């Protein structure tokens, strides 16, 4: 021990530690061997901390990799649910519009009947006024004739006049009954028109509520789709314009539109909302088409480890991510596209390039086997090759790149974008 302490003393000279109290002083001698043991213990503790942290990070990346393959399925399920909700809301709006049109037709018919009844009532009142005047004159004339007949003609002439007056009184009574019936029908028609007006207002309110709910639903549904394209560095407006250029066909015969002249203010407001909803739904559908064209799936569906990320590595730019696994692990296309390169290329080793739409391209390097040919069209999830250790590689893994308009971007942004849509 003395010889060992003597040899270590060249690098770790003996140290003295003074412990003083009020009345005593103690001296602790730290020999070189004791110092070496302390330093070794601290080094081991620090090394174990680094090892445990690395293991936890590797497990976290592995867990994230196992969740990624379900991203595309969740995206499609979410889009299907949004489309089903849109169809249901559209069906409710069409049904409400049909009920509203029927109610408007009934109100129009009742108002026509009411106007006819009112016109008939006025005519009957005018006729009754004329009959009343005539009856008054006739009664006066009857009294005069009765007096004259009583004086000149005798009882036979008086009886004829009495019969004529009875007939006239019966006609007047029937006319009065018809007038009372016409007034009753007019009141009933007015009440029915008021009820139809209330029902129409309720239909308009319900229609407006449905359109508002549908408008809010589709507006909220477009927000995560905007985030998807912004998260991968794409301008949503430019993406929508590009998709619409390829899906812009129109045609077919047109028929003139006809609208009721009643309730124009409410109809105009609902029509504005409906048009805005149609615009938003078209935007959602355009987003869906664009998302189907992006490479959002995982290239490796079996267990793997992330061994290197996107960014600077060893003083140079690493333009993709590395996913390590056994040789022969299946490699799948992350989106629909056309194979533009399939062969050996320098440090990539065996390489596959797939050109997608919207200016995106994916690369799969270090493959042990290539299962596609140049010019072949592949679909998302299709098997294209197997993981290997070709090119400049320290072990079997997949080097996966995503490029936009020739510029390399972080592939993890596309994978995480699929999770945001889900």
C-alpha positions as CSV (number, residue, x, y, z in Angstrom):
1,X,0.0,0.0,0.0
2,X,2.9,2.4,0.8
3,X,4.5,1.7,-2.6
4,X,1.2,2.2,-4.3
5,X,0.6,5.5,-2.5
6,X,4.1,6.5,-3.3
7,X,3.6,5.9,-7.0
8,X,0.2,7.6,-7.1
9,X,1.7,10.6,-5.2
10,X,3.2,11.9,-8.4
11,X,-0.4,12.7,-9.7
12,X,-2.4,12.8,-6.5
13,X,-0.3,14.2,-3.7
14,X,-1.4,13.6,-0.2
15,X,-4.0,16.2,1.1
16,X,-4.7,17.3,4.6
17,X,-8.2,18.3,5.8
18,X,-8.3,20.4,9.1
19,X,-11.5,20.1,11.2
20,X,-11.5,22.8,13.8
21,X,-14.0,23.3,16.7
22,X,-13.9,25.8,19.6
23,X,-11.2,23.9,21.6
24,X,-9.8,21.2,19.4
25,X,-8.4,20.7,15.9
26,X,-8.4,17.4,14.0
27,X,-6.4,16.6,10.9
28,X,-7.6,14.1,8.2
29,X,-4.9,12.8,5.8
30,X,-6.3,12.0,2.3
31,X,-3.8,9.5,0.9
32,X,-3.4,9.2,-2.9
33,X,-5.1,5.8,-2.9
34,X,-8.1,7.2,-1.0
35,X,-8.4,10.1,-3.5
36,X,-8.2,7.6,-6.4
37,X,-11.1,5.6,-4.8
38,X,-13.2,8.7,-4.4
39,X,-12.6,9.9,-8.0
40,X,-13.4,6.4,-9.3
41,X,-16.7,6.3,-7.4
42,X,-17.7,9.7,-8.7
43,X,-16.8,8.6,-12.3
44,X,-18.8,5.4,-12.0
45,X,-21.9,7.3,-10.7
46,X,-21.7,9.8,-13.5
47,X,-21.3,7.1,-16.1
48,X,-24.3,5.2,-14.8
49,X,-26.4,8.3,-14.9
50,X,-25.5,8.8,-18.6
51,X,-26.2,5.2,-19.4
52,X,-29.6,5.3,-17.7
53,X,-30.6,8.5,-19.4
54,X,-29.6,7.1,-22.8
55,X,-31.7,3.9,-22.2
56,X,-34.7,6.0,-21.3
57,X,-34.4,8.1,-24.4
58,X,-34.0,5.1,-26.7
59,X,-37.1,3.5,-25.1
60,X,-39.1,6.8,-25.7
61,X,-38.0,6.9,-29.4
62,X,-38.9,3.2,-29.8
63,X,-42.4,3.8,-28.3
64,X,-42.9,6.7,-30.6
65,X,-42.0,4.6,-33.6
66,X,-44.5,1.9,-32.7
67,X,-47.3,4.5,-32.6
68,X,-46.5,6.1,-35.9
69,X,-47.8,3.4,-38.2
70,X,-51.4,4.0,-36.9
71,X,-51.2,7.7,-37.9
72,X,-52.4,7.2,-41.5
73,X,-55.3,5.0,-40.4
74,X,-56.4,7.5,-37.8
75,X,-56.2,10.3,-40.4
76,X,-58.4,8.5,-42.9
77,X,-60.9,7.6,-40.1
78,X,-61.1,11.3,-39.0
79,X,-61.7,12.5,-42.5
80,X,-64.4,9.9,-43.0
81,X,-66.1,11.0,-39.8
82,X,-65.9,14.7,-40.9
83,X,-67.4,13.8,-44.4
84,X,-70.2,11.8,-42.7
85,X,-71.0,14.7,-40.4
86,X,-71.0,17.0,-43.4
87,X,-73.4,14.8,-45.3
88,X,-75.7,14.5,-42.3
89,X,-75.7,18.3,-41.8
90,X,-76.3,18.9,-45.5
91,X,-79.3,16.4,-45.5
92,X,-80.8,18.2,-42.5
93,X,-80.4,21.6,-44.3
94,X,-82.1,20.2,-47.4
95,X,-85.0,18.8,-45.4
96,X,-85.4,22.0,-43.6
97,X,-85.4,23.9,-46.8
98,X,-88.0,21.6,-48.3
99,X,-90.3,22.1,-45.2
100,X,-89.8,25.8,-45.5
101,X,-90.8,25.9,-49.2
102,X,-93.9,23.8,-48.4
103,X,-94.9,26.1,-45.6
104,X,-94.4,29.2,-47.9
105,X,-96.7,27.6,-50.5
106,X,-99.4,26.9,-47.9
107,X,-99.1,30.5,-46.6
108,X,-99.4,31.8,-50.2
109,X,-102.5,29.7,-50.8
110,X,-104.1,30.8,-47.5
111,X,-103.4,34.4,-48.2
112,X,-104.9,34.1,-51.7
113,X,-108.1,32.5,-50.1
114,X,-108.1,35.3,-47.5
115,X,-108.0,38.0,-50.2
116,X,-110.7,36.3,-52.1
117,X,-112.9,36.0,-49.0
118,X,-112.3,39.6,-48.1
119,X,-113.2,40.7,-51.6
120,X,-116.3,38.6,-51.5
121,X,-117.2,40.1,-48.1
122,X,-116.8,43.6,-49.5
123,X,-119.1,42.7,-52.4
124,X,-121.6,41.2,-50.0
125,X,-121.5,44.2,-47.8
126,X,-122.1,46.5,-50.8
127,X,-124.9,44.2,-51.9
128,X,-126.4,44.2,-48.5
129,X,-126.2,47.9,-48.3
130,X,-128.0,48.2,-51.6
131,X,-130.6,45.6,-50.5
132,X,-131.1,47.5,-47.2
133,X,-131.7,50.7,-49.1
134,X,-134.0,48.9,-51.5
135,X,-135.8,47.2,-48.6
136,X,-136.3,50.5,-46.8
137,X,-137.7,52.0,-49.9
138,X,-139.8,48.9,-50.5
139,X,-141.1,49.0,-47.0
140,X,-142.1,52.6,-47.4
141,X,-143.6,51.8,-50.7
142,X,-145.4,48.8,-49.2
143,X,-146.9,50.9,-46.4
144,X,-148.0,53.4,-49.0
145,X,-149.4,50.7,-51.3
146,X,-151.1,48.9,-48.3
147,X,-152.8,52.1,-47.4
148,X,-153.7,52.8,-51.0
149,X,-154.8,49.2,-51.6
150,X,-156.9,49.2,-48.4
151,X,-158.6,52.3,-49.7
152,X,-158.9,51.5,-53.4
153,X,-158.4,47.8,-54.3
154,X,-159.5,45.8,-51.3
155,X,-158.1,42.7,-49.6
156,X,-156.9,40.7,-52.7
157,X,-154.3,43.3,-53.7
158,X,-153.0,43.5,-50.1
159,X,-152.4,39.8,-50.0
160,X,-150.2,39.9,-53.1
161,X,-148.1,42.6,-51.7
162,X,-147.6,40.7,-48.5
163,X,-146.5,37.5,-50.3
164,X,-143.9,39.5,-52.3
165,X,-142.6,41.1,-49.2
166,X,-142.2,37.8,-47.5
167,X,-140.2,36.4,-50.4
168,X,-138.0,39.4,-50.3
169,X,-137.5,39.1,-46.5
170,X,-136.5,35.4,-46.9
171,X,-133.9,36.3,-49.6
172,X,-132.5,39.0,-47.3
173,X,-132.2,36.5,-44.4
174,X,-130.3,34.1,-46.6
175,X,-128.0,36.8,-47.8
176,X,-127.3,37.8,-44.2
177,X,-126.5,34.1,-43.3
178,X,-124.1,33.9,-46.2
179,X,-122.4,37.1,-45.1
180,X,-122.0,35.7,-41.6
181,X,-120.5,32.5,-43.0
182,X,-118.1,34.4,-45.2
183,X,-116.9,36.4,-42.2
184,X,-116.3,33.2,-40.2
185,X,-114.3,31.7,-43.1
186,X,-112.3,34.9,-43.4
187,X,-111.5,34.8,-39.7
188,X,-110.5,31.1,-39.9
189,X,-108.3,31.9,-42.9
190,X,-106.6,34.8,-41.1
191,X,-105.9,32.6,-38.0
192,X,-104.5,29.8,-40.2
193,X,-102.2,32.4,-41.9
194,X,-100.9,33.5,-38.6
195,X,-100.2,29.9,-37.5
196,X,-98.4,29.3,-40.8
197,X,-96.4,32.5,-40.3
198,X,-95.3,31.3,-36.8
199,X,-94.4,27.9,-38.2
200,X,-92.4,29.5,-41.0
201,X,-90.5,31.6,-38.5
202,X,-89.7,28.5,-36.5
203,X,-88.5,26.7,-39.6
204,X,-86.3,29.6,-40.5
205,X,-84.9,29.7,-37.0
206,X,-84.2,26.0,-37.0
207,X,-82.7,26.2,-40.4
208,X,-80.4,29.1,-39.3
209,X,-79.4,27.0,-36.2
210,X,-78.5,24.0,-38.3
211,X,-76.5,26.1,-40.7
212,X,-74.7,27.8,-37.8
213,X,-73.8,24.5,-36.2
214,X,-72.6,23.1,-39.6
215,X,-70.6,26.2,-40.3
216,X,-68.9,26.0,-36.8
217,X,-68.2,22.3,-37.3
218,X,-66.5,22.6,-40.7
219,X,-64.6,25.7,-39.6
220,X,-63.1,23.9,-36.6
221,X,-62.4,20.8,-38.7
222,X,-60.2,22.8,-41.1
223,X,-57.9,24.2,-38.4
224,X,-55.9,20.9,-37.8
225,X,-55.5,20.6,-41.6
226,X,-54.0,24.0,-41.8
227,X,-51.6,23.0,-39.1
228,X,-50.6,19.9,-41.0
229,X,-49.3,21.8,-44.0
230,X,-47.7,24.6,-41.9
231,X,-45.9,22.1,-39.8
232,X,-44.1,20.6,-42.8
233,X,-43.2,24.0,-44.2
234,X,-45.9,24.3,-46.9
235,X,-48.2,27.2,-47.6
236,X,-51.8,26.0,-47.3
237,X,-53.1,28.6,-49.8
238,X,-50.5,27.5,-52.4
239,X,-51.4,23.8,-51.8
240,X,-55.1,24.5,-52.2
241,X,-54.5,26.5,-55.5
242,X,-52.3,23.6,-56.8
243,X,-54.9,21.0,-56.1
244,X,-57.7,23.1,-57.6
245,X,-55.8,23.5,-60.8
246,X,-55.9,19.7,-61.2
247,X,-59.5,19.3,-60.1
248,X,-61.3,22.2,-61.9
249,X,-63.7,20.5,-64.4
250,X,-67.3,21.8,-64.8
251,X,-70.2,21.2,-67.1
252,X,-73.7,20.0,-67.5
253,X,-77.1,21.7,-68.4
254,X,-78.2,24.5,-66.1
255,X,-81.8,25.2,-65.2
256,X,-83.1,28.6,-63.9
257,X,-83.5,29.1,-60.2
258,X,-86.7,30.3,-58.6
259,X,-87.2,31.7,-55.1
260,X,-90.2,32.8,-53.2
261,X,-90.6,36.6,-52.8
262,X,-91.6,36.2,-49.1
263,X,-89.0,36.1,-46.3
264,X,-86.2,37.4,-48.6
265,X,-84.1,38.8,-45.7
266,X,-84.0,35.4,-43.9
267,X,-83.5,33.5,-47.1
268,X,-80.6,35.8,-48.1
269,X,-78.9,35.3,-44.7
270,X,-79.3,31.5,-44.8
271,X,-78.2,31.4,-48.4
272,X,-75.0,33.3,-47.5
273,X,-74.3,30.9,-44.7
274,X,-75.0,27.9,-47.0
275,X,-72.6,29.3,-49.6
276,X,-69.9,29.8,-47.0
277,X,-70.3,26.3,-45.7
278,X,-70.0,24.9,-49.3
279,X,-66.8,26.9,-49.7
280,X,-65.4,25.5,-46.4
281,X,-66.4,22.0,-47.3
282,X,-64.7,22.4,-50.7
283,X,-61.6,23.5,-48.8
284,X,-61.8,20.5,-46.5
285,X,-62.2,18.2,-49.5
286,X,-59.2,19.9,-51.2
287,X,-57.2,19.4,-48.1
288,X,-58.1,15.8,-48.0
289,X,-56.9,15.3,-51.6
290,X,-53.7,17.1,-50.8
291,X,-53.0,15.0,-47.6
292,X,-53.5,11.8,-49.6
293,X,-50.7,13.0,-51.9
294,X,-48.2,13.6,-49.0
295,X,-45.8,11.0,-47.7
296,X,-47.2,10.8,-44.2
297,X,-46.8,7.0,-43.5
298,X,-44.0,5.2,-41.7
299,X,-41.4,3.5,-44.0
300,X,-40.8,0.8,-41.3
301,X,-43.8,-0.9,-39.8
302,X,-41.9,-3.5,-37.7
303,X,-39.9,-2.8,-34.5
304,X,-36.9,-0.5,-35.0
305,X,-34.7,2.2,-33.2
306,X,-34.1,5.8,-34.1
307,X,-30.3,5.9,-34.3
308,X,-29.8,9.3,-35.9
309,X,-32.0,12.4,-36.4
310,X,-32.2,15.2,-39.0
311,X,-29.5,17.9,-38.6
312,X,-25.8,18.4,-38.2
313,X,-23.8,15.3,-37.3
314,X,-20.0,15.1,-37.0
315,X,-19.7,18.6,-38.4
316,X,-21.7,17.7,-41.6
317,X,-25.4,17.9,-42.4
318,X,-27.4,14.7,-42.0
319,X,-30.4,15.2,-44.4
320,X,-32.6,12.4,-43.1
321,X,-33.3,10.0,-40.2
322,X,-31.8,6.6,-39.5
323,X,-34.0,3.7,-38.4
324,X,-32.1,0.6,-37.3
325,X,-33.3,-3.0,-37.5
326,X,-32.4,-6.4,-38.7
327,X,-31.3,-7.0,-42.3
328,X,-34.3,-7.9,-44.4
329,X,-36.8,-5.7,-42.4
330,X,-39.6,-4.8,-45.0
331,X,-39.5,-1.2,-46.2
332,X,-42.8,0.4,-47.4
333,X,-43.6,3.5,-49.5
334,X,-44.8,6.4,-47.3
335,X,-47.1,7.8,-50.0
336,X,-48.4,7.4,-53.5
337,X,-45.9,8.2,-56.2
338,X,-43.7,7.1,-59.1
339,X,-40.2,5.5,-58.7
340,X,-37.6,7.8,-60.3
341,X,-34.4,5.9,-59.2
342,X,-33.8,2.3,-58.1
343,X,-30.1,1.2,-57.9
344,X,-26.8,1.8,-56.3
345,X,-25.6,5.4,-55.7
346,X,-22.4,6.2,-53.8
347,X,-22.7,6.5,-50.0
348,X,-26.5,5.7,-50.2
349,X,-25.7,2.2,-51.2
350,X,-28.8,0.6,-52.7
351,X,-31.2,3.6,-53.1
352,X,-34.9,4.1,-54.1
353,X,-36.2,7.5,-55.0
354,X,-40.0,8.1,-55.2
355,X,-41.5,11.3,-56.6
356,X,-44.8,12.3,-55.0
357,X,-47.1,15.2,-55.9
358,X,-46.9,18.8,-54.5
359,X,-43.1,18.8,-55.1
360,X,-42.2,16.1,-52.6
361,X,-39.7,13.3,-52.9
362,X,-38.7,10.4,-50.6
363,X,-35.4,8.5,-50.5
364,X,-34.7,5.1,-49.0
365,X,-31.0,4.2,-48.6
366,X,-28.7,1.4,-47.5
367,X,-31.2,-1.3,-48.7
368,X,-30.3,-5.0,-49.0
369,X,-32.9,-5.6,-51.7
370,X,-34.8,-3.3,-54.2
371,X,-38.3,-4.5,-55.1
372,X,-39.4,-1.8,-57.6
373,X,-38.3,-0.5,-61.0
374,X,-37.9,3.0,-62.4
375,X,-41.2,4.3,-63.8
376,X,-43.3,2.0,-61.5
377,X,-46.2,3.7,-59.7
378,X,-46.5,2.7,-56.1
379,X,-49.1,3.2,-53.4
380,X,-48.8,4.2,-49.8
381,X,-47.8,1.2,-47.7
382,X,-46.7,-0.9,-50.6
383,X,-43.6,-3.0,-50.1
384,X,-40.6,-1.6,-52.1
385,X,-37.5,-3.2,-50.6
386,X,-35.7,-4.5,-47.5
387,X,-33.4,-2.9,-44.9
388,X,-29.7,-3.5,-45.3
389,X,-26.1,-2.3,-44.7
390,X,-24.9,-1.2,-48.1
391,X,-23.0,2.0,-48.9
392,X,-21.4,4.1,-46.1
393,X,-23.1,2.4,-43.1
394,X,-21.9,1.2,-39.7
395,X,-24.7,-1.4,-39.4
396,X,-28.1,-2.4,-40.9
397,X,-30.5,0.5,-41.0
398,X,-32.7,2.6,-43.3
399,X,-31.7,6.1,-44.2
400,X,-35.0,7.9,-44.9
401,X,-35.2,11.4,-46.5
402,X,-38.0,13.7,-47.5
403,X,-37.3,16.5,-49.9
404,X,-39.6,19.4,-51.0
405,X,-38.7,21.0,-54.3
406,X,-35.2,19.5,-54.0
407,X,-34.6,20.8,-50.5
408,X,-34.2,18.2,-47.6
409,X,-36.7,18.7,-44.7
410,X,-37.1,16.8,-41.4
411,X,-39.0,13.6,-42.1
412,X,-40.3,13.6,-38.5
413,X,-42.4,16.7,-39.3
414,X,-44.4,14.7,-41.8
415,X,-44.8,11.8,-39.4
416,X,-45.9,14.1,-36.6
417,X,-48.3,15.9,-39.0
418,X,-50.2,12.7,-39.5
419,X,-50.5,12.4,-35.7
420,X,-51.9,16.0,-35.5
421,X,-54.7,15.1,-38.0
422,X,-55.5,12.0,-36.1
